[in-house]
Amino acid sequence: MPAMNPEPQRLAQLLPSVLALAESAGREIMAVYGGEFAVSVKADKSPLTAADLNSQRLIAAGLAALTPEIPLLGEESAAADIAARRSWPTLWLVDPLDGTREFVKRSGEFTVNIALIHDHQPVLGVLHAPAQDFSYVAYRGGGAWRTDAAGRTVIRAQRRAADPPRVLASASHRGKSLDRMLARMGPHQLVSAGSALKFGWLAEGRADFYPRLSPTSEWDSAAGQIIVEEAGGRVTDLQGQPLRYNARDTLTNPSFAAWADDDRDWLTLLRAE
């Protein structure tokens, strides 16, 4: 596989095409969302719809045309690709429909996630919210911004947390461990959101802390991580190390947290679990 150039200039060249792909996938998703659709259940008990599959096919074809030298790993990828991925130094990591449960509930809080991984780190990310028709985007060294019909706005995470802090929680995956952590934290404002939108909300300063103790996959977090980091925040495991990708036998993330205010010891709240 030819070496990928992760320099900001190359990433800046790629980003508009990747964003356009995510937006096209969003239109495919909304075409299904607007009518009746069947829901099947995968082996891991998560739901699957035609929107997931249509989006994956469109993104896979688009990225193959854009960067034929870079393989793709997605939530709906074939088992052979998942088995081969450990030999890939660079790859696209894709969740074609993050928040399928929210899609099925018709909450509108679902995203298309596309991230470029190089040497186990995300270097480019797009989170597109089809129901609201806006996106969060970032690339390494280029900053982060939100884009919609009105144009492009640079975003920055809130470096001084609100009092009480605004804590993001999953709309579909809240567990008892999170409730115990919130009790230890004391006064807080709970902000519920579905899918990877939580990363975007933190990146644009709408929340202060995103703890994630329930299971996620690498394609759930990669795009959101680079967006938060380029907006001035951090996404780490409970030991304070940035999440790494395609580096382990499993594609399941460890527990992690995202924040921007380094004056607060957020991780101590989580390590008690």
RAVENFEN-V350441 format. One record per pair of residues at least 12 apart in sequence whose ideal C-beta (glycine too) atoms are under 10 Angstrom apart, sorted by the first residue. I is the first residue (numbers start at 1). GAP is how many residues later the second one is. Records with the same first field share a line. If there is no record, write none. Layout:
I: GAP, GAP
This chain:
1: 68, 69, 70, 86, 87, 88, 89, 90
2: 66, 67, 68, 88
3: 66, 86, 87, 115
4: 63, 65, 66, 85, 86, 87, 112, 113, 114, 115, 119
5: 85, 113
6: 84, 110, 111, 112, 113, 115, 117, 118, 133, 134, 135
7: 116, 133, 134
8: 115, 116, 131, 132, 133, 134, 135
9: 132, 133
10: 113, 114, 129
11: 105, 107, 112, 113, 127, 128, 129, 130, 131, 215
12: 112, 127, 129, 130
13: 126
14: 49, 52, 53, 56, 102, 109, 110, 125
15: 101, 109, 110, 111, 122, 123, 124, 127
16: 121
17: 45, 46, 48, 49, 50
18: 41, 44, 45, 48, 49, 74, 96, 97, 98, 106, 107, 108, 110, 119, 121, 205
19: 95, 107, 109, 116, 118, 128
20: 42, 46, 106, 108
21: 34, 37, 38, 39, 40, 41, 42, 44, 45, 73, 91, 93, 105, 107
22: 33, 36, 37, 40, 72, 74, 89, 90, 91, 92, 104, 105, 106, 107, 108, 113, 115, 201
23: 89, 103, 105, 107, 110, 111, 112, 124
24: 31, 34, 35, 38, 88, 104
25: 26, 29, 30, 31, 32, 33, 34, 37, 69, 71, 72, 87, 89, 103, 105
26: 25, 29, 32, 71, 84, 85, 86, 102, 103, 104, 105, 106, 107, 108, 109
27: 27, 28, 31, 103, 106
28: 22, 23, 25, 26, 27, 28, 29, 30, 31, 68, 69, 84, 102
29: 20, 21, 22, 23, 25, 26, 29, 67, 68, 74, 81, 82, 83, 99, 101, 102
30: 21, 100, 101, 103
31: 19, 20, 23, 99
32: 17, 18, 19, 20, 21, 22, 23, 65, 71
33: 16, 18, 64, 70, 71, 73, 75, 77, 97, 98
35: 15
37: 12, 13, 14, 66, 67
38: 12
39: 61, 62, 64, 65
40: 12
42: 33, 34, 58
44: 171, 173
46: 29, 54, 55, 171
47: 50, 53, 54, 56, 57
48: 27, 28, 49, 52, 56
49: 48, 51, 54, 55
51: 45, 46, 49, 52, 53, 59, 79
52: 22, 23, 24, 43, 44, 45, 46, 48, 51
53: 23, 43, 44
54: 42, 43
55: 19, 20, 21, 39, 40, 41, 42, 57, 75
56: 16, 18, 19, 20, 21, 38, 39, 40, 41, 56
57: 19, 39
58: 38, 54
59: 13, 15, 17, 33, 35, 36, 37, 53, 54, 55
60: 12, 14, 16, 17, 21, 32, 34, 36
62: 52
63: 29, 31, 51, 53
64: 28
66: 26
67: 23, 25, 49
69: 21
70: 18, 19, 20, 21, 22, 46, 47, 48
71: 13, 14, 16, 17, 19, 20, 21
72: 13, 16, 19, 20, 21, 22, 42
73: 12, 15, 18, 19, 20, 21, 44, 145, 146, 172, 173, 178
74: 17, 18, 19, 20, 21, 22, 39, 40, 145
75: 18, 19, 20, 21, 22, 23, 25, 38, 142, 143, 144, 145, 176
76: 18, 19, 20, 21, 143
77: 16, 17, 19, 142
82: 169
85: 32, 133, 160, 161, 166
86: 160, 161, 162, 163
87: 159
88: 29, 158
89: 28, 29, 30, 31, 157
90: 26, 27, 28, 29, 33, 156
91: 24, 25, 26, 27, 131, 154, 155
92: 22, 23, 24, 25, 32, 127, 130
93: 20, 21, 22, 23, 24, 29, 32, 124, 125, 126, 127, 128, 129, 130, 152, 153, 158
94: 18, 19, 20, 21, 32, 125, 128, 129
95: 15, 16, 17, 18, 19, 20, 32, 100, 101, 122, 123, 124, 125, 126, 127, 128
96: 15, 16, 17, 18, 123
97: 13, 14, 15, 16, 33, 98
98: 12, 13, 14, 15, 29, 30, 31, 96, 97, 98, 99, 118, 119, 121, 122, 123, 125, 126
99: 12, 13, 14, 30, 71, 72, 73, 94, 95, 96, 97, 98, 121
100: 72, 94, 95
101: 69, 70, 71, 72, 93, 94
102: 29, 68, 69, 70, 91, 92, 93, 95
103: 27, 28, 91, 92
104: 68
105: 66, 67, 89
106: 25
107: 24, 64, 65, 86, 87, 88
108: 21, 22, 23, 24, 86, 89
109: 20, 22, 23, 61, 62, 63, 83, 84, 85, 86, 87, 88, 89
110: 18, 19, 20, 21, 22, 84, 85, 86, 87
111: 15, 16, 17, 18, 19, 20, 21, 24, 25, 83, 84, 85, 86, 87, 88, 89, 109, 112, 113
112: 14, 15, 16, 17, 18, 23, 83, 84, 111
113: 12, 13, 14, 15, 82, 83, 86, 106, 107, 108, 109, 110, 111
114: 12, 13, 14, 23, 105, 108, 109
115: 12, 23, 103, 104, 106, 107, 108, 109, 110, 111, 112, 130
116: 23, 24, 106, 107, 110
117: 101, 102, 105, 109, 127, 128, 129, 130
118: 22, 127, 128
119: 125, 126, 127, 128
120: 122, 123, 124, 125, 126, 127, 128
121: 19, 101, 104, 105, 108, 121, 122, 123, 124, 125, 126
122: 16, 17, 18, 96, 99, 100, 101, 102, 103, 104, 105, 107, 108, 113, 120, 121, 122, 123
123: 15, 16, 17, 18, 19, 99, 103
124: 13, 14, 15, 16, 18, 98, 99, 102, 103, 106
125: 12, 13, 14, 15, 19, 71, 74, 96, 97, 98, 99, 100, 101, 102, 103, 104, 105
126: 12, 13, 21, 97, 100, 101
127: 19, 68, 69, 70, 71, 72, 73, 76, 96, 97, 99, 100
128: 19, 68, 95
129: 17, 19, 65, 66, 67, 68, 71
132: 16, 65
133: 15, 16
134: 12, 13, 14, 15, 16, 19, 66
135: 12, 13, 17, 65, 92
136: 19, 60, 61, 63, 64, 65, 67, 68, 87, 88, 90, 91, 92, 94, 95
137: 15, 18, 63, 86, 89, 90, 93
138: 17, 65, 85, 86, 87, 88, 89, 90, 91, 92, 93
139: 87, 88, 91
140: 86, 89, 90
141: 89
142: 84, 88
143: 12, 13, 84, 87, 88, 89
144: 12, 13, 56, 59, 60, 82, 83, 84, 85, 86, 87, 88, 89
145: 58, 59, 82, 85, 86
146: 54, 57, 58, 81, 85
153: 51
154: 50, 76, 77
155: 45, 47, 48, 49, 50, 51, 72, 73, 75, 76, 77
156: 47, 48, 49, 74, 75, 76, 77, 104
157: 44, 45, 46, 47, 48, 49, 50, 51, 70, 71, 72, 73, 74, 75, 76, 77, 101, 102, 103, 104
158: 44, 45, 46, 47, 48, 49, 50, 73, 74, 75, 101, 102, 103
159: 46, 49, 73, 74, 100, 101, 102, 103, 104
160: 48, 100, 101, 103, 104
161: 27, 46, 47, 48, 98, 99, 100, 102, 103, 105
162: 26, 27, 43, 45, 46, 47, 99
163: 24, 25, 26, 45
164: 21, 22, 23, 24, 25, 26, 44
165: 20, 21, 22, 23, 24, 26, 42, 43, 44, 94, 96, 99, 101
166: 22, 23, 24, 25, 35, 36, 39, 40, 41, 42, 43, 44
167: 14, 15, 18, 21, 22, 23, 24, 25, 40, 41, 42, 43, 44, 92, 99, 102
168: 22, 23, 24, 25, 29, 30, 31, 33, 34, 38, 39, 40, 41, 42, 43, 44, 90, 91
169: 13, 21, 22, 23, 24, 29, 38, 41, 42, 43
170: 22, 23, 24, 25, 28, 40, 42, 43, 44, 46
171: 21, 22, 23, 24, 26, 27
172: 20, 22, 23, 42
173: 21, 39, 40, 41, 42, 43
174: 16, 18, 39, 40
175: 38, 39, 40
176: 37, 38, 97
177: 34, 36, 37, 78, 93, 95, 96
178: 12, 33, 34, 35, 36, 92, 95
180: 33, 89, 92, 93
181: 28, 30, 32, 76, 85, 88, 89, 90, 91, 92
182: 29, 87
184: 84, 85, 86, 88, 89
185: 24, 26, 79, 81, 84
186: 83
188: 20, 21
189: 18, 19
190: 17
191: 15, 16, 17, 18, 19
193: 13, 14, 17
195: 25, 29
196: 20, 23, 24, 25, 26, 27, 28, 29, 31
197: 27
198: 12, 14, 23, 26, 30, 60
199: 21, 22, 23, 24, 25, 26, 27, 28, 29, 32, 34, 36, 59
200: 23, 24, 27, 28, 31
202: 22, 25, 26, 29, 31, 33, 56, 57, 58
203: 21, 23, 24, 25, 26, 27, 28, 29, 30, 55, 57
204: 23, 24, 27
205: 26, 27, 28, 55
207: 51, 52, 53
208: 25, 50, 51, 52, 53, 56, 58
209: 24, 48, 49, 50, 51, 52, 55, 57, 60, 61
210: 14, 18, 23, 25, 46, 47, 48, 49, 56
211: 27, 44, 45, 46, 47, 48, 55, 56, 58, 59, 62
212: 23, 41, 42, 43, 44, 45, 46, 58
213: 25, 41, 42, 43, 44, 57, 60
214: 41
215: 37, 38, 39, 40
216: 27, 35, 36, 37, 38, 39, 40
217: 33, 34, 35, 36
218: 25, 26, 27, 28, 29, 30, 32, 33, 34, 35
219: 26, 32, 34
220: 31, 32, 33
221: 14, 22, 24, 32, 35, 37
222: 13, 21, 23, 24, 31
224: 19, 34
225: 17, 18, 19, 20, 28, 31, 33
227: 31
228: 30, 31, 32
229: 13, 29, 31
231: 29
232: 28
233: 25, 26, 27, 28, 29
234: 22, 23, 24, 25, 26, 27, 28, 32
235: 18, 21, 22, 23, 24
236: 18, 20, 21, 22, 23, 30, 31
237: 16, 17, 18, 19, 20, 30, 33
238: 16, 17, 18, 19, 29, 30, 32, 33, 35
239: 15, 28, 32
240: 17, 26, 27, 31
241: 13, 15
242: 14
243: 13, 15
255: 15, 16, 18
256: 14
257: 12, 13
